[in-house]
Amino acid sequence: MDVQNILSEALHYQTLGFSIIPVGRNKRPLIDWKRYQTKRATSEQIIIWFKQFPEMNIGVATGAVSGIVVIDIEKDGSTKGFLPTVTSRTGGGGWHLFYKHPGVLVKNSARKIAPLTDIRGDGGYVVVAPSLHQSGKRYEWQISPDDAGFEELPQWILEKCTDDPEVKKDWEKFSTNQVVEGMRNDTATSYAGKLLHDLSPDLWESAGWISLKDWNSTHAKPPLLESELRAVFESIGQKEKEARNKKFSGGKTRIARGKALVSCLADIQPEPISWLWPGRIALGKLTLIAGDPGLGKSLLTTTLAASVSKGYPWPIEGSLAPVGDVVLLSAEDDAADTIRPRLDAAGADCSRVHILKSIQEIDVEDRPTQRMFSFKRDMMALEELLASLPNCRLLIVDPVSAYLDGTDSNNNSDIRGLLAPLAELAAHHKVAAISISHLNKSGIGNALYRTMGSLAFTAAARAAYIVTKDKDNPERRLLMPAKNNLAKDNTGLAYSVVTAENGAPVIAWESEPVMITADEALAVPESNDERTDTDWAVDYLRDLLSNGPIQASEVQKGARQIGVSKKSLRRAQEKLSIKPQKTSFEGGWSWSLPTRYEGVQDTPSKTVGTLVTLGEEGNLRGRPDHFGNF
């Protein structure tokens, strides 16, 4: 596995909220890492470490800084009895079990809960996949943090690893006093009841019985015979089972267990995917659009809303948007002076666009109060709203980070928990749910890792798009697909922002697709050598096409002969705004230079060329083409 792949994983873990540190093959930190026990390293710092230590492994500081506590089990130890959670197989053949940090100080502890088992809490660290162990084997996820959430740290483990008085107060009478004859059986019974009540049944035999034996040998004077202690343990276990069965059966004793619900695929009728924007945005699914501030993401959402409200044709493909209602959650733009003028400029039917302003509640004194919508608390209210708009086709959340209600946006499992109900709601009402997010500043080339916060935002979306500037023409905006799980990858789109008659900004789409990838659009500026190659390719195309169109195959053949790479040729094509033209039904294409290329200004406060007006069907009149002509 190359260094770039390990770096990508390290940056991914950083987006999950882990505090990353560089470690060597011997598992020792390569830096003085104390500061990263309380503060997470930035993505820029992680990249610097990889340049400094090209063969470094990935370490994660445990404790509150990363939100985890890890059970470290050696090769000959056992995972039996531990609650299943995010799990890694270590390079040395052992196990790491990752639990959610409880919010109180958890001390690192050696072998106090089970043989060959340590606790990595606040001030500790572990090595994570795909790091290479000195044995030559890699660390591997068995249950990765992308696939499951961290389970709560069991109370019986926490009690052994913290000095927090609130946690320990219920256990102090068992752990601090010496119990003499005459009190041993009663105290053992109370302690067993406390243990088994706080543990899940699958941990009774391992953790519960081990803890009871430890208590007996340490605090009972003299200790009870093991046969007596076992009788107490089994008696309490039977009573606890009966109590749990009664609790879950409404007073009637029954076996409390889960039931697997299974559907046979032969009984499921296949359905085609329904589209809001064919091949790009699906109805009933989540879609993500991310970009840096100031690039017109919110303007893009009002354009989508206008298209749905009136059934306008989508750019490039020309298919018509399904006519329907739109629900908009906007935390950053004012409805009166920003959103409504933009909708008017885009030709929207504003009677079909609805803004969810706030959630109204009644306080303890029966007075109405209002607060911001929350994904944690208000999915039922959103369900009722969508049910009242049976023709709703689009739900826009702008930005999604404004409605997390305190949830850590870097916590993968928490974000999955918030987005899952939204996905179910979208599917039930056949609504395309589009969430808007910002990009992080990691600088990594893979577009999928550039969304702010947890990767769960991107993972939950069935399609994700990146909005960015064209590096060769900063006045031009690119809407690039980063992922699409439901259709063949589409080309990107380009647009400019012009000013409508009412003074509001409006999007003018280009009529041709963008052929570069999202990764290329987000790539850092080229080095001087790469820039020279691109400039060389530009000179080649200008000279070759100066006398008129040339078959694309001949253009590419000539480029290969003079050593121009495909990447440089593609960049030169974009830089010169060369749009391939089809010349035959058999698939022939030709390249030609545009008559002129000036770019289009997108400053909303300045009208470009002439005022943009709206025709009767809502289409832009005077819309500039790609070369700035009206």
RODO-727695 format. One line per 5 residues: number of its first residue (from 0); for each residue x, y, z of C-alpha. Coordinates in nm, 2 decimals, m for minus. Example, Ala and Ser with C-alpha at 12.3 -4.5 7.8 and 13.67 -1.06 7.14 Angstrom:
# residues 2
0	1.23 m0.45 0.78; 1.37 m0.11 0.71 .
# end
This chain:
# residues 630
0	0.00 0.00 0.00; 0.15 0.33 m0.10; 0.20 0.64 0.12; m0.07 0.83 m0.06; m0.33 0.57 0.04 .
5	m0.23 0.57 0.40; m0.23 0.95 0.40; m0.59 0.95 0.26; m0.70 0.72 0.54; m0.53 0.94 0.80 .
10	m0.72 1.24 0.66; m1.04 1.05 0.66; m1.00 0.96 1.02; m0.94 1.32 1.10; m1.28 1.40 0.94 .
15	m1.43 1.14 1.18; m1.31 1.35 1.47; m1.00 1.13 1.56; m0.68 1.30 1.69; m0.41 1.17 1.46 .
20	m0.05 1.13 1.56; 0.25 0.98 1.36; 0.38 0.65 1.50; 0.66 0.42 1.38; 0.66 0.05 1.31 .
25	0.75 m0.01 1.67; 0.42 0.16 1.77; 0.61 0.45 1.94; 0.51 0.81 1.86; 0.75 0.99 1.62 .
30	0.68 1.33 1.78; 0.62 1.48 2.12; 0.24 1.41 2.11; 0.12 1.55 2.44; m0.05 1.85 2.28 .
35	m0.26 1.61 2.06; m0.41 1.45 2.37; m0.63 1.76 2.41; m0.62 1.92 2.06; m0.66 1.75 1.72 .
40	m0.41 1.80 1.45; m0.52 1.98 1.13; m0.52 1.81 0.80; m0.23 2.04 0.69; m0.03 1.92 0.99 .
45	m0.10 1.56 0.90; 0.02 1.62 0.54; 0.34 1.77 0.68; 0.40 1.47 0.90; 0.37 1.24 0.60 .
50	0.63 1.44 0.41; 0.86 1.43 0.72; 0.80 1.06 0.79; 0.71 0.89 0.46; 0.67 0.54 0.62 .
55	0.48 0.65 0.93; 0.19 0.46 1.07; m0.14 0.61 1.18; m0.19 0.66 1.55; m0.51 0.78 1.72 .
60	m0.50 0.95 2.06; m0.77 0.79 2.27; m0.99 0.97 2.52; m1.22 1.27 2.50; m1.01 1.43 2.22 .
65	m1.12 1.16 1.98; m1.44 1.06 2.16; m1.33 0.70 2.21; m1.21 0.45 2.47; m1.04 0.14 2.34 .
70	m1.02 m0.21 2.49; m0.68 m0.35 2.39; m0.68 m0.73 2.39; m0.35 m0.91 2.33; m0.31 m1.20 2.08 .
75	m0.40 m1.48 2.33; m0.67 m1.28 2.50; m1.05 m1.32 2.43; m1.32 m1.09 2.31; m1.59 m1.31 2.45 .
80	m1.84 m1.12 2.67; m1.76 m0.78 2.54; m2.04 m0.58 2.38; m1.99 m0.58 1.99; m1.88 m0.24 1.87 .
85	m1.63 m0.09 1.61; m1.35 m0.35 1.61; m1.00 m0.38 1.46; m0.77 m0.67 1.43; m0.42 m0.56 1.52 .
90	m0.10 m0.63 1.33; 0.02 m0.84 1.62; m0.29 m1.06 1.61; m0.48 m0.90 1.90; m0.80 m0.69 1.90 .
95	m0.90 m0.33 1.95; m1.26 m0.27 2.06; m1.37 0.10 2.02; m1.64 0.24 2.26; m1.78 0.59 2.29 .
100	m1.61 0.81 2.55; m1.84 0.85 2.85; m1.77 1.22 2.91; m1.57 1.17 3.24; m1.20 1.10 3.28 .
105	m1.11 0.74 3.18; m0.77 0.63 3.30; m0.54 0.40 3.11; m0.56 0.07 3.30; m0.36 m0.25 3.26 .
110	m0.54 m0.58 3.29; m0.80 m0.49 3.55; m1.10 m0.61 3.37; m0.98 m0.94 3.21; m0.66 m1.13 3.14 .
115	m0.43 m0.99 2.87; m0.67 m0.69 2.84; m0.58 m0.32 2.88; m0.78 0.01 2.86; m0.67 0.30 2.64 .
120	m0.85 0.60 2.77; m0.75 0.97 2.82; m0.38 1.01 2.76; m0.35 0.68 2.56; m0.33 0.60 2.19 .
125	m0.37 0.31 1.95; m0.25 0.22 1.60; m0.52 0.19 1.33; m0.56 0.04 0.99; m0.40 0.02 0.74 .
130	m0.08 0.07 0.94; 0.19 m0.19 0.90; 0.30 m0.38 1.21; 0.67 m0.48 1.26; 0.56 m0.84 1.21 .
135	0.48 m0.75 0.84; 0.10 m0.77 0.89; m0.14 m0.48 0.86; m0.40 m0.36 1.10; m0.75 m0.43 0.96 .
140	m1.10 m0.33 1.05; m1.34 m0.61 1.13; m1.62 m0.36 1.19; m1.51 m0.01 1.07; m1.63 0.33 1.20 .
145	m1.78 0.38 0.85; m2.00 0.07 0.90; m2.12 0.10 1.26; m2.14 0.35 1.55; m1.94 0.33 1.87 .
150	m2.13 0.15 2.15; m2.15 0.29 2.50; m1.87 0.19 2.73; m2.01 m0.07 2.97; m2.07 0.07 3.32 .
155	m1.87 m0.21 3.49; m1.56 m0.12 3.29; m1.60 0.25 3.35; m1.62 0.19 3.73; m1.28 0.03 3.72 .
160	m1.12 0.31 3.51; m1.24 0.64 3.66; m1.23 0.84 3.98; m1.55 1.03 3.90; m1.75 1.04 4.22 .
165	m2.09 1.02 4.04; m1.98 0.70 3.86; m1.82 0.54 4.17; m2.07 0.63 4.45; m2.30 0.34 4.39 .
170	m2.01 0.10 4.40; m1.81 0.24 4.69; m1.97 0.02 4.95; m1.86 m0.29 4.76; m1.51 m0.17 4.67 .
175	m1.39 0.01 4.99; m1.52 m0.20 5.28; m1.39 m0.52 5.43; m1.68 m0.76 5.47; m1.66 m1.00 5.77 .
180	m1.85 m1.33 5.85; m2.22 m1.28 5.89; m2.23 m1.01 5.62; m2.06 m1.19 5.34; m2.36 m1.36 5.18 .
185	m2.58 m1.06 5.20; m2.32 m0.83 5.05; m2.23 m1.08 4.78; m2.60 m1.10 4.69; m2.63 m0.72 4.67 .
190	m2.31 m0.69 4.46; m2.42 m0.96 4.22; m2.75 m0.79 4.18; m2.58 m0.46 4.10; m2.35 m0.62 3.85 .
195	m2.61 m0.82 3.66; m2.86 m0.54 3.65; m2.60 m0.31 3.49; m2.47 m0.57 3.24; m2.63 m0.72 2.93 .
200	m2.69 m1.10 2.97; m2.42 m1.19 2.72; m2.16 m1.04 2.96; m2.29 m1.20 3.28; m2.07 m1.51 3.27 .
205	m1.75 m1.34 3.17; m1.75 m0.99 3.31; m2.01 m1.04 3.59; m1.87 m1.36 3.73; m1.51 m1.24 3.70 .
210	m1.59 m0.92 3.89; m1.78 m1.11 4.17; m1.48 m1.34 4.22; m1.25 m1.04 4.23; m1.46 m0.88 4.50 .
215	m1.48 m1.20 4.70; m1.10 m1.25 4.70; m1.03 m0.88 4.79; m1.31 m0.77 5.03; m1.46 m1.08 5.19 .
220	m1.27 m1.18 5.51; m1.24 m1.48 5.48; m1.36 m1.53 5.12; m1.67 m1.74 5.05; m1.62 m2.08 4.91 .
225	m1.64 m2.06 4.53; m1.94 m2.31 4.54; m2.13 m2.07 4.78; m2.04 m1.77 4.56; m2.16 m1.96 4.25 .
230	m2.49 m2.04 4.41; m2.54 m1.67 4.49; m2.45 m1.57 4.14; m2.69 m1.82 3.97; m2.97 m1.73 4.20 .
235	m2.94 m1.36 4.13; m2.91 m1.43 3.76; m3.23 m1.63 3.75; m3.42 m1.35 3.93; m3.28 m1.08 3.70 .
240	m3.39 m1.28 3.39; m3.74 m1.32 3.53; m3.75 m0.94 3.61; m3.64 m0.85 3.26; m3.89 m1.09 3.09 .
245	m4.17 m0.94 3.30; m4.07 m0.59 3.22; m4.07 m0.65 2.84; m4.40 m0.85 2.84; m4.62 m0.61 3.03 .
250	m4.64 m0.84 3.34; m4.65 m1.17 3.15; m4.34 m1.38 3.16; m4.19 m1.45 2.82; m3.85 m1.47 2.66 .
255	m3.73 m1.12 2.57; m3.54 m1.15 2.24; m3.52 m0.97 1.91; m3.69 m1.11 1.59; m3.54 m1.09 1.25 .
260	m3.78 m0.94 0.99; m3.70 m1.09 0.65; m3.85 m1.01 0.30; m3.81 m1.26 0.02; m3.69 m1.08 m0.29 .
265	m3.93 m1.28 m0.50; m4.21 m1.10 m0.33; m4.06 m0.75 m0.40; m4.17 m0.59 m0.72; m3.88 m0.41 m0.90 .
270	m3.92 m0.04 m0.95; m3.73 0.20 m1.18; m3.55 0.49 m1.01; m3.76 0.81 m1.03; m3.57 1.12 m1.12 .
275	m3.60 1.49 m1.04; m3.31 1.56 m1.28; m3.25 1.25 m1.49; m2.91 1.08 m1.41; m2.82 1.35 m1.16 .
280	m3.07 1.40 m0.88; m3.31 1.12 m0.78; m3.65 1.15 m0.62; m3.67 0.97 m0.28; m3.29 1.00 m0.22 .
285	m3.04 1.22 m0.05; m2.81 1.44 m0.27; m2.52 1.65 m0.14; m2.39 1.97 m0.29; m2.07 2.11 m0.13 .
290	m1.85 2.41 m0.21; m1.65 2.70 m0.07; m1.84 3.01 0.06; m1.92 3.27 m0.20; m1.95 3.04 m0.50 .
295	m2.33 3.06 m0.54; m2.45 2.74 m0.38; m2.76 2.90 m0.23; m2.82 3.07 m0.57; m2.80 2.72 m0.72 .
300	m3.07 2.59 m0.48; m3.31 2.87 m0.58; m3.24 2.79 m0.94; m3.33 2.43 m0.88; m3.64 2.54 m0.68 .
305	m3.75 2.76 m0.97; m3.71 2.47 m1.22; m3.93 2.24 m1.02; m4.19 2.50 m0.95; m4.25 2.56 m1.32 .
310	m4.12 2.24 m1.48; m3.84 2.42 m1.67; m3.59 2.22 m1.88; m3.27 2.11 m1.72; m2.95 2.23 m1.88 .
315	m2.74 2.02 m2.12; m2.99 1.73 m2.14; m3.30 1.94 m2.19; m3.54 1.71 m2.00; m3.82 1.88 m1.81 .
320	m3.82 1.90 m1.44; m4.13 1.75 m1.27; m4.37 2.02 m1.16; m4.42 2.02 m0.78; m4.38 2.20 m0.45 .
325	m4.05 2.29 m0.29; m3.97 2.30 0.09; m3.67 2.52 0.17; m3.48 2.53 0.50; m3.24 2.83 0.47 .
330	m3.04 2.95 0.77; m2.82 3.20 0.60; m3.04 3.40 0.36; m3.32 3.64 0.43; m3.65 3.54 0.27 .
335	m3.76 3.89 0.17; m3.45 4.06 0.04; m3.26 3.76 m0.09; m3.46 3.44 m0.15; m3.77 3.59 m0.30 .
340	m3.59 3.82 m0.55; m3.37 3.53 m0.66; m3.67 3.31 m0.72; m3.84 3.59 m0.92; m3.53 3.64 m1.13 .
345	m3.52 3.27 m1.20; m3.89 3.27 m1.31; m4.02 3.06 m1.02; m4.38 3.00 m0.93; m4.34 3.13 m0.57 .
350	m4.68 2.98 m0.47; m4.51 2.64 m0.48; m4.20 2.73 m0.28; m4.24 2.71 0.10; m3.98 2.82 0.36 .
355	m3.97 2.63 0.69; m3.90 2.93 0.92; m3.90 2.78 1.27; m4.06 2.53 1.50; m4.33 2.65 1.73 .
360	m4.37 2.50 2.08; m4.56 2.57 2.40; m4.35 2.64 2.71; m4.43 2.54 3.07; m4.65 2.85 3.11 .
365	m4.85 2.77 2.80; m4.69 3.05 2.60; m4.59 2.99 2.23; m4.22 3.00 2.16; m4.02 2.95 1.84 .
370	m3.68 2.79 1.77; m3.48 2.66 1.48; m3.56 2.33 1.32; m3.36 2.04 1.45; m3.29 1.70 1.29 .
375	m3.28 1.55 1.64; m3.62 1.67 1.75; m3.84 1.77 1.46; m3.86 1.49 1.21; m4.22 1.44 1.30 .
380	m4.29 1.80 1.23; m4.12 1.77 0.89; m4.32 1.45 0.82; m4.64 1.64 0.89; m4.53 1.93 0.66 .
385	m4.45 1.69 0.37; m4.78 1.51 0.42; m4.96 1.84 0.38; m4.78 1.90 0.05; m4.85 1.58 m0.15 .
390	m4.70 1.72 m0.46; m4.37 1.82 m0.30; m4.08 1.71 m0.51; m3.78 1.89 m0.36; m3.65 1.95 m0.01 .
395	m3.35 2.18 0.03; m3.15 2.21 0.35; m2.91 2.50 0.33; m2.67 2.45 0.50; m2.71 2.11 0.67 .
400	m2.47 2.20 0.95; m2.72 2.47 1.08; m2.98 2.20 1.18; m2.76 1.95 1.37; m2.87 2.08 1.71 .
405	m2.53 2.04 1.88; m2.45 1.70 1.72; m2.07 1.67 1.65; m2.05 1.71 1.27; m1.73 1.50 1.27 .
410	m1.89 1.20 1.46; m1.96 0.94 1.19; m2.21 0.74 1.39; m2.41 1.04 1.52; m2.44 1.19 1.17 .
415	m2.55 0.86 1.03; m2.82 0.85 1.30; m2.95 1.19 1.20; m2.94 1.13 0.83; m3.11 0.79 0.83 .
420	m3.46 0.93 0.93; m3.42 1.20 0.66; m3.35 0.93 0.40; m3.65 0.74 0.51; m3.87 1.05 0.50 .
425	m3.75 1.13 0.14; m3.81 0.78 0.02; m4.16 0.77 0.18; m4.27 1.09 0.02; m4.07 1.05 m0.31 .
430	m3.90 1.38 m0.24; m3.55 1.47 m0.36; m3.36 1.59 m0.05; m3.07 1.81 m0.12; m2.83 1.92 0.16 .
435	m2.58 2.20 0.12; m2.24 2.19 0.29; m1.90 2.36 0.28; m1.56 2.21 0.18; m1.28 2.15 0.42 .
440	m0.93 2.29 0.36; m0.75 1.95 0.35; m0.62 2.00 0.00; m0.64 1.63 m0.07; m0.71 1.54 m0.43 .
445	m1.00 1.30 m0.37; m1.32 1.51 m0.39; m1.51 1.26 m0.17; m1.30 1.36 0.13; m1.34 1.74 0.08 .
450	m1.69 1.78 0.24; m1.69 1.95 0.58; m1.74 1.72 0.88; m1.79 1.35 0.88; m1.77 1.14 0.57 .
455	m2.12 1.01 0.67; m2.26 1.32 0.49; m2.11 1.20 0.16; m2.17 0.83 0.24; m2.55 0.88 0.31 .
460	m2.60 1.07 m0.01; m2.67 0.87 m0.33; m2.51 1.15 m0.54; m2.27 1.42 m0.44; m2.16 1.73 m0.63 .
465	m1.88 1.99 m0.58; m1.91 2.36 m0.67; m1.58 2.52 m0.74; m1.42 2.80 m0.95; m1.26 2.72 m1.28 .
470	m0.89 2.76 m1.21; m0.83 2.90 m1.56; m1.12 3.14 m1.54; m1.22 3.24 m1.19; m1.54 3.41 m1.31 .
475	m1.67 3.07 m1.42; m1.83 2.82 m1.18; m1.82 2.44 m1.22; m2.07 2.19 m1.08; m1.89 1.86 m1.08 .
480	m2.01 1.51 m0.98; m1.80 1.36 m0.70; m2.01 1.04 m0.67; m2.33 0.89 m0.82; m2.45 0.55 m0.69 .
485	m2.76 0.54 m0.90; m2.65 0.62 m1.25; m2.35 0.63 m1.48; m2.12 0.91 m1.39; m2.23 1.23 m1.57 .
490	m2.02 1.51 m1.70; m1.99 1.83 m1.50; m2.17 2.16 m1.58; m2.05 2.51 m1.60; m2.24 2.83 m1.52 .
495	m2.19 3.20 m1.47; m2.38 3.45 m1.25; m2.54 3.74 m1.42; m2.79 4.01 m1.31; m3.16 4.00 m1.39 .
500	m3.39 4.30 m1.44; m3.49 4.31 m1.08; m3.12 4.34 m0.98; m3.10 3.99 m0.83; m2.83 3.74 m0.94 .
505	m2.94 3.45 m1.17; m2.75 3.16 m1.31; m2.67 3.13 m1.68; m2.58 2.77 m1.77; m2.34 2.69 m2.04 .
510	m2.48 2.47 m2.32; m2.19 2.22 m2.32; m2.07 1.98 m2.05; m1.74 2.00 m1.86; m1.52 1.71 m1.94 .
515	m1.27 1.72 m1.65; m1.33 1.53 m1.32; m1.41 1.67 m0.98; m1.07 1.57 m0.85; m0.91 1.76 m1.13 .
520	m1.12 2.06 m1.07; m1.02 2.07 m0.70; m0.66 1.99 m0.76; m0.40 2.23 m0.62; m0.23 2.46 m0.88 .
525	0.01 2.28 m1.11; 0.38 2.30 m1.06; 0.59 2.51 m1.29; 0.69 2.20 m1.49; 0.32 2.09 m1.53 .
530	0.22 2.45 m1.62; 0.48 2.44 m1.90; 0.33 2.12 m2.03; m0.01 2.27 m2.04; 0.11 2.59 m2.21 .
535	0.29 2.38 m2.46; m0.04 2.19 m2.53; m0.22 2.53 m2.56; 0.03 2.64 m2.82; 0.00 2.31 m3.01 .
540	m0.38 2.34 m3.03; m0.38 2.70 m3.13; m0.14 2.62 m3.41; m0.31 2.30 m3.52; m0.66 2.44 m3.53 .
545	m0.58 2.79 m3.66; m0.70 2.70 m4.01; m1.02 2.53 m3.91; m1.17 2.21 m3.75; m0.96 1.89 m3.72 .
550	m1.09 1.54 m3.65; m1.05 1.47 m3.28; m0.86 1.15 m3.35; m0.60 1.34 m3.55; m0.57 1.60 m3.27 .
555	m0.50 1.33 m3.01; m0.26 1.14 m3.24; m0.06 1.45 m3.31; m0.04 1.52 m2.93; 0.10 1.18 m2.86 .
560	0.36 1.22 m3.13; 0.50 1.54 m2.98; 0.48 1.41 m2.62; 0.17 1.60 m2.49; 0.00 1.40 m2.22 .
565	m0.38 1.34 m2.21; m0.40 1.54 m1.90; m0.22 1.84 m2.05; m0.43 1.81 m2.37; m0.75 1.81 m2.17 .
570	m0.65 2.11 m1.96; m0.55 2.30 m2.28; m0.89 2.21 m2.43; m1.07 2.35 m2.13; m0.84 2.66 m2.12 .
575	m0.92 2.74 m2.48; m1.29 2.65 m2.44; m1.28 2.40 m2.72; m1.61 2.21 m2.75; m1.60 1.89 m2.96 .
580	m1.86 1.89 m3.24; m2.01 1.57 m3.38; m1.95 1.53 m3.75; m2.11 1.20 m3.83; m2.37 0.95 m3.70 .
585	m2.09 0.69 m3.67; m1.94 0.89 m3.38; m1.69 1.12 m3.55; m1.60 1.43 m3.36; m1.40 1.74 m3.46 .
590	m1.22 2.01 m3.26; m1.21 2.38 m3.35; m1.11 2.71 m3.18; m1.39 2.94 m3.07; m1.42 3.27 m3.25 .
595	m1.32 3.46 m2.93; m1.31 3.39 m2.56; m1.37 3.66 m2.30; m1.54 3.48 m2.01; m1.85 3.60 m1.83 .
600	m1.85 3.83 m1.53; m2.05 3.69 m1.24; m2.05 3.98 m1.00; m2.42 4.02 m0.91; m2.40 4.40 m0.87 .
605	m2.29 4.45 m1.23; m2.51 4.37 m1.53; m2.31 4.18 m1.80; m2.37 4.29 m2.16; m2.74 4.37 m2.14 .
610	m3.00 4.32 m1.88; m3.12 3.96 m1.86; m3.49 3.93 m1.90; m3.73 3.64 m1.86; m3.95 3.52 m2.14 .
615	m4.31 3.40 m2.10; m4.20 3.04 m2.05; m3.94 3.15 m1.78; m3.64 3.11 m2.01; m3.36 3.37 m2.00 .
620	m3.36 3.62 m2.28; m3.02 3.76 m2.36; m2.85 3.48 m2.18; m2.47 3.48 m2.26; m2.32 3.18 m2.42 .
625	m1.99 3.03 m2.31; m1.79 3.30 m2.49; m1.97 3.60 m2.34; m2.20 3.66 m2.65; m2.57 3.74 m2.62 .
# end
